[in-house]
Amino acid sequence: MKRTLFVAALALISVGAFAQADNVKLAKKLTSKKDFAGARAAIHQALENEETKNQALTWYQAGEIGYRQYKAEADKIYEDPMYQVDYATAGEAVYESCEYFIVADSLAMVPTLDKKGREVVDQKTRKNIQQKMLQYYQNRVLVNYGAAMQGNSDWRSAYKAFRMHTLIPNLPMMQEPKLQQQMPKDTVYQEYMYYAVNFAYSAEMYPEMIEMIQEMLQIENVYKANQITKWLYEAYRLTNDSTGMEATLKLGVERYPDDMWFLQSMINYYVFSNQQQKAINYLDEAIERDPNSTQYYVVKGNLLESQNRYTQAQEIYEKVIEMDPNNARAYAGLGFIKYNQAQIFDNSISSNLRGKALDDAEKTRNAMYHSAIPYFEKAVDLGIDDINMLTCLRGLYYRFRKEPGMMAKYEKLAKRIKELQNQ
């Protein structure tokens, strides 16, 4: 009884295996009849079956369906020269077949034993796939597919089409010298990579975008190198990868010294990540490159001020005013220095002081506070509407409200601050 069941089980396995092999044959037959939907239904069963899913022939036939569908669409031009190829249909079929062909080739290259016990690979299948992939690349059908998807704002499909096109020359199966000669990685090739990155960005496919840009940056004199490096920084920023952001900006500063965007972004990165000294170091580099730019001096003054290095900050702001007498930010910076120094002195006055000692300390404090007013007022006259600065100035007006005109200034400024807060 047991032997009978064992034999029966073998029979069932054999029937299943033959059935799946028949599905591969059926897919081939239906493909030749241009019944592509039926062919896909048949091959999908074979692709999921344990007996046939690891066979190169199965995957090759799956790829052949897309190839034949593309050919059928392209051949319509011979019947009607005015026919407009449906690149959406043909392109999707080609993309699908590329994915299948890549797997088919990898399976074809797995060594098997021939009748004499020698290890062999399926070179015939590889040759067939190579020629079809070369045809796809030279006819740029995937590029046309991607362009059609771009026109539909289908950024994800546009990306995958351009990405597959640019992958073909890099596939292991396509590394033979004769094939490489027919697929030059020229400027046009690099432009297609650039477009793929752009589509990945539009589709918010940031990991894919990062991967492609890293590949492109390995190419000597790559197309629009500084722009794609900026995109790389943006992709890292959008994925909250601070390590990648910093490394990319350093790369940009080193490789593209004439593009101040990288240096400015490096400074901003360190400012907003609370690494003031690193920001100051890059500011010094920016000043060295462009000594006439007051913007860098002002930012450096702000950073020095934030570190309570008031003497150095004051020197920076005074230099800015020498360079540009109407620099509002420099006047505001000097005002804050005077104000902050007054606060520090105010907080240092001992509660134990009495009489003349207390009077002298209060006079010094008031003089220090008062010295900030003209700088703040000059900044206001030059157009600064910074609420923080205006609030400090309003407080100073109130502190000296008993002086002539100060209360009127206080009320006018309080009204302006309220307007700004309501905007």
C-alpha positions in Angstrom: 0.0 0.0 0.0 2.8 2.4 1.0 4.6 1.6 -2.3 1.5 2.3 -4.3 1.0 5.7 -2.6 4.7 6.6 -3.2 4.4 5.8 -6.9 1.2 7.8 -7.1 2.8 10.8 -5.4 5.7 10.7 -8.0 3.1 10.6 -10.7 1.3 13.7 -9.3 4.6 15.6 -9.1 5.5 14.7 -12.7 2.0 15.7 -13.9 2.4 19.1 -12.1 5.9 19.7 -13.6 4.7 18.8 -17.1 1.6 21.0 -16.6 3.9 24.0 -15.8 6.2 23.2 -18.7 3.1 23.2 -20.8 2.2 26.7 -19.5 5.6 27.9 -20.8 4.8 26.4 -24.2 1.3 27.8 -24.1 2.7 31.3 -23.3 5.0 31.0 -26.2 2.1 30.0 -28.5 -0.2 32.7 -27.3 2.6 35.3 -27.7 3.0 34.3 -31.4 -0.7 34.8 -31.8 -0.4 38.3 -30.2 -2.7 37.2 -27.3 -0.5 39.0 -24.8 -3.0 38.9 -22.0 -3.4 35.2 -22.3 0.3 34.6 -22.6 0.9 36.5 -19.4 -1.7 34.5 -17.5 -0.1 31.3 -18.6 3.5 32.4 -17.8 2.6 33.8 -14.4 1.5 30.3 -13.3 4.9 28.9 -14.4 6.7 31.7 -12.6 5.0 30.8 -9.4 5.5 27.1 -9.6 8.4 25.5 -7.7 9.3 23.3 -10.7 9.7 26.0 -13.3 10.2 29.3 -11.5 14.0 28.8 -11.3 14.4 27.9 -15.0 16.0 30.4 -17.3 13.5 29.4 -20.1 10.5 30.4 -18.0 11.8 33.9 -17.3 13.1 34.3 -20.9 9.6 33.5 -22.2 8.1 36.0 -19.8 10.4 38.6 -21.2 9.6 37.5 -24.7 6.0 38.5 -24.2 6.8 42.1 -23.6 9.4 42.1 -26.5 6.8 40.7 -29.0 4.2 43.2 -27.8 6.6 46.0 -28.4 7.5 44.6 -31.8 3.8 44.3 -32.7 3.3 47.9 -31.9 6.3 49.1 -33.8 5.5 47.0 -36.8 2.2 48.9 -37.3 4.3 51.7 -38.7 5.1 49.5 -41.7 1.4 49.0 -42.3 0.6 52.7 -41.8 3.5 55.2 -42.0 1.2 57.8 -40.3 0.6 55.5 -37.3 1.6 57.0 -33.9 3.3 54.4 -31.8 1.6 54.0 -28.4 4.8 54.4 -26.3 2.8 54.0 -23.1 1.8 50.5 -24.0 5.0 49.6 -25.9 7.2 51.1 -23.2 5.5 49.4 -20.3 5.9 46.1 -22.2 9.6 46.7 -22.8 10.2 47.7 -19.1 8.5 44.5 -18.0 10.5 42.4 -20.4 13.8 44.0 -19.2 13.0 42.9 -15.7 12.3 39.3 -16.8 15.3 39.2 -19.1 17.7 40.3 -16.4 16.5 37.4 -14.2 16.6 35.0 -17.1 20.2 35.9 -17.9 21.3 35.4 -14.3 19.7 31.9 -14.3 21.2 31.1 -17.7 24.7 31.8 -16.3 24.3 29.3 -13.4 26.5 26.4 -14.4 24.9 23.0 -15.0 26.4 19.7 -15.9 26.1 18.4 -19.5 25.9 14.8 -20.5 29.7 14.4 -20.0 29.6 15.9 -16.6 31.1 19.2 -17.6 29.9 22.5 -16.3 28.2 24.6 -18.9 26.1 27.8 -19.1 23.3 28.7 -21.4 25.1 31.0 -23.8 22.3 30.9 -26.3 19.8 32.4 -24.0 22.3 35.1 -23.0 23.0 36.0 -26.7 19.3 36.3 -27.4 18.8 38.6 -24.4 21.8 40.7 -25.2 20.6 41.5 -28.7 17.2 42.4 -27.5 18.5 44.6 -24.7 20.8 46.3 -27.2 17.9 46.9 -29.5 15.9 48.5 -26.7 18.8 50.8 -25.9 19.6 51.9 -29.4 15.9 52.4 -30.3 15.5 54.4 -27.1 12.0 53.0 -26.6 12.3 53.4 -22.8 13.3 57.0 -23.3 10.2 57.6 -25.4 8.1 55.7 -22.8 9.5 58.0 -20.1 8.8 61.1 -22.1 5.2 60.0 -22.6 4.8 59.4 -18.8 6.4 62.8 -18.1 3.7 64.3 -20.3 1.1 62.6 -18.1 2.9 63.9 -14.9 3.4 60.2 -14.0 6.9 60.9 -12.5 7.3 57.4 -11.0 6.9 55.7 -14.3 9.0 58.3 -16.1 11.8 57.7 -13.6 11.7 53.9 -13.9 11.8 54.1 -17.7 14.8 56.4 -17.8 16.5 54.5 -15.0 16.1 51.2 -16.9 17.5 52.7 -20.1 20.6 54.0 -18.3 21.0 50.6 -16.5 21.3 48.6 -19.7 24.9 49.4 -20.5 25.9 48.6 -16.9 24.3 45.1 -16.8 26.8 42.2 -16.4 25.5 40.7 -19.6 26.3 43.8 -21.6 30.0 44.2 -20.6 31.4 42.6 -23.7 33.6 45.1 -25.6 31.6 44.9 -28.8 28.4 45.6 -27.0 30.0 48.5 -25.0 31.2 50.1 -28.2 27.5 50.3 -29.3 26.4 51.9 -26.1 28.6 54.9 -25.5 28.1 56.7 -22.2 28.2 60.1 -23.8 26.6 63.4 -22.9 23.2 62.2 -24.1 23.5 59.2 -21.8 24.3 61.5 -18.9 21.4 63.7 -19.7 19.1 60.8 -19.5 20.5 60.0 -16.0 19.9 63.7 -15.1 16.3 63.4 -16.2 15.9 60.2 -14.2 17.1 62.0 -11.1 14.7 64.9 -11.8 11.8 62.5 -12.1 12.8 60.7 -8.9 12.7 64.0 -7.1 9.3 64.9 -8.5 8.0 61.4 -7.5 9.6 61.9 -4.0 11.7 58.8 -4.5 14.6 60.2 -2.5 16.5 56.9 -1.8 16.5 56.2 -5.6 17.5 59.7 -6.3 20.5 59.5 -3.9 21.6 56.2 -5.4 21.6 57.6 -9.0 23.4 60.8 -8.1 26.1 58.9 -6.3 26.6 56.9 -9.4 26.7 60.0 -11.6 29.3 61.7 -9.4 31.7 58.8 -10.1 31.7 59.9 -13.8 34.5 62.3 -14.8 33.1 65.7 -16.0 29.6 64.5 -15.4 26.7 66.5 -16.9 25.6 69.4 -14.6 27.7 68.2 -11.8 27.1 71.1 -9.4 23.3 70.9 -9.9 23.0 67.2 -9.2 25.2 67.7 -6.1 22.7 70.3 -4.9 19.9 67.8 -5.5 21.9 65.2 -3.5 22.0 67.6 -0.6 18.2 68.3 -0.9 17.5 64.5 -1.0 19.5 64.0 2.2 17.7 67.0 3.8 14.3 65.6 2.9 15.3 62.2 4.4 16.7 63.9 7.6 20.1 62.5 6.9 22.4 65.1 8.6 25.5 63.1 7.9 24.7 63.0 4.2 23.9 66.7 4.2 27.2 67.7 5.7 29.3 65.4 3.6 27.6 66.6 0.4 28.1 70.3 1.2 31.8 69.6 2.0 32.1 67.9 -1.3 30.5 70.8 -3.1 32.7 73.4 -1.4 35.8 71.3 -2.4 34.7 70.5 -6.0 32.9 73.7 -7.0 34.8 76.6 -5.4 33.3 79.1 -7.8 29.7 78.2 -6.8 29.1 80.1 -3.6 25.9 78.3 -3.0 27.7 75.4 -1.4 29.8 77.6 0.9 26.7 79.6 1.9 24.7 76.5 2.5 27.6 75.0 4.6 27.5 78.1 6.8 23.7 77.9 7.2 23.9 74.2 8.0 26.3 74.9 10.8 24.4 77.9 12.0 21.1 76.1 12.3 22.7 72.9 13.7 24.2 75.1 16.5 27.8 74.6 15.5 28.8 78.2 15.5 32.6 77.8 15.5 32.4 75.6 12.4 30.1 78.2 10.8 32.7 81.0 11.6 35.5 78.9 10.1 33.5 78.7 6.8 32.6 82.3 7.0 36.3 83.2 7.2 36.7 81.2 4.0 33.8 83.0 2.4 35.2 86.4 3.4 38.6 85.4 1.9 36.9 84.5 -1.4 34.7 87.5 -1.5 36.1 90.2 0.9 33.7 92.9 -0.4 30.5 91.0 0.7 29.2 92.6 3.8 26.7 89.8 4.2 29.3 87.4 5.5 30.7 89.9 7.9 27.2 90.5 9.4 26.6 86.8 9.9 30.0 86.4 11.5 29.2 89.3 13.8 25.9 87.7 14.8 27.7 84.4 15.6 30.4 86.1 17.6 27.7 88.0 19.5 25.9 84.7 20.2 29.1 83.5 21.8 29.3 86.7 23.9 32.4 87.7 22.1 31.2 91.3 22.0 34.5 93.0 21.3 35.2 91.0 18.2 31.5 91.3 17.1 31.7 95.1 17.5 34.8 95.3 15.4 33.1 93.3 12.7 30.0 95.5 12.7 32.0 98.7 12.6 34.0 97.3 9.6 30.7 96.6 7.8 29.6 100.2 8.4 32.8 101.5 7.0 32.2 99.4 3.9 28.5 100.2 3.8 27.3 103.2 5.9 23.7 102.2 5.3 23.9 98.6 6.4 20.9 98.2 8.7 21.9 94.8 10.1 25.3 96.1 11.3 23.5 99.0 13.2 21.1 96.5 14.7 24.0 94.3 15.7 25.8 97.1 17.4 22.5 98.0 19.2 22.2 94.4 20.5 25.8 94.4 21.7 25.2 97.6 23.7 21.9 96.3 25.0 23.3 92.9 26.0 26.3 94.4 27.7 24.0 96.7 29.6 22.0 93.8 30.8 25.1 91.9 31.9 26.2 94.9 33.9 22.7 95.4 35.3 22.6 91.8 36.5 26.0 92.2 38.1 25.0 95.2 40.4 25.1 93.9 43.9 22.0 94.3 46.0 24.4 95.3 48.9 25.4 98.6 47.2 24.2 101.7 48.9 24.6 105.5 48.6 27.1 106.9 46.1 28.3 103.4 45.0 24.7 102.4 44.0 24.2 105.8 42.3 27.4 105.4 40.2 26.5 101.8 39.2 23.0 102.9 38.1 24.4 105.8 36.1 26.8 103.5 34.3 24.0 101.0 33.6 21.6 103.7 32.3 24.4 105.1 30.1 25.0 101.6 28.7 21.3 101.1 27.9 21.0 104.5 26.5 24.0 103.9 24.1 22.0 101.2 22.3 19.1 103.5 21.3 20.8 105.4 18.4 22.0 102.2 16.8 18.5 100.6 17.0 16.9 103.8 15.7 19.3 103.9 12.8 18.4 100.3 11.9 14.7 101.2 12.0 15.3 104.3 9.8 17.1 101.9 7.3 14.0 99.7 7.1 14.5 96.8 9.7 11.2 95.6 11.0 12.6 92.8 13.3 10.1 92.4 16.1 12.8 91.2 18.6 14.8 94.4 18.0 11.8 96.6 18.0 10.7 95.1 21.3 14.1 95.9 22.8 13.9 99.5 21.6 10.3 99.8 22.9 11.6 98.7 26.3 14.4 101.3 26.2 12.0 104.0 25.3 9.9 103.1 28.3 12.9 102.9 30.6 13.8 106.5 29.7 10.1 107.6 29.4 10.7 110.7 31.6 13.1 112.1 29.0 11.5 114.5 26.4 9.9 112.7 23.5 10.6 109.2 24.7 7.0 108.4 25.7 5.7 109.5 22.3 8.3 107.3 20.7 7.2 104.4 22.9 3.6 104.7 21.9 4.4 105.0 18.2 6.6 102.0 18.3 4.2 99.9 20.4 1.6 100.6 17.7 4.0 99.4 15.0 4.9 96.3 16.8 1.2 95.4 17.2 0.6 95.9 13.5 3.5 93.5 12.7 2.2 90.9 15.1 -1.3 91.1 13.4 0.1 90.6 9.9 
